[in-house]
């Protein structure tokens, strides 16, 4: 059994994915998984499932989703994996071994990567960590403000891992690979200056100076047009280096 937050919120079993149903049930599961093994109050769950005034029957809706989720977990032989959805007073807790949660494994691999002295080992660890992602975090859920914040935090961790991976490639002298992994993310996040600065540096170190300078000017124009600001220190330093 595997619980996924790094992509569409889902539960995989030996017989295939559990049919979780509507977005709000996925939101409930996501909220419980983000606080795995810790009680999550009805109030917190309500904030995760509605981004405006919740309906008067919100508690009953949550109880209904909890009941259905318990049944689905039972169908997936959750008990055999040490998984149980518990009621704890005015809260619910999803008890499970954290090794079954992709977000937890992602964080563990990032920690291991930071502990490696050999950049080749760092590349392997970070590659395994990033391979756990199957799309934007908490996909398929109706994300109230707490879940939006959680998804943003997970995405920041992913982008940081990409930047670490590029640095590890750089230490190995594989600057073309560093540029390749950074370009994809820099295109998707054109206003993230740290990505653009890292991409410029990787392109320059790969002998592609004109591309690096073109990327700087592209980013400078975007920052001016979209945010009305000049390049920050990271971009300016990368430009100065080139």
ABEGO torsion letter per residue (X at the ends): XBBBABEBBBBBBAAEBBBAEBAAAAAAAAAAAAABGBBBBAAAAAAAABABBBBAAAAAAAAAAAAAAAAAAAAAGAAAAGBBBBBBEABBBBBBBAAABAAAAAAAAAAAAAABABAAAAAAAAAAAAAABAEBBGBGBBBBAAAAAAAAAAAAAAAAAAAAAAAAAAAAGBAAAAAAAAAAAAAABAABAAAAAAAAAAAAAAGBAAAAAAAAAAAAAAAAAAAGBBBBAAAAAAAAAX
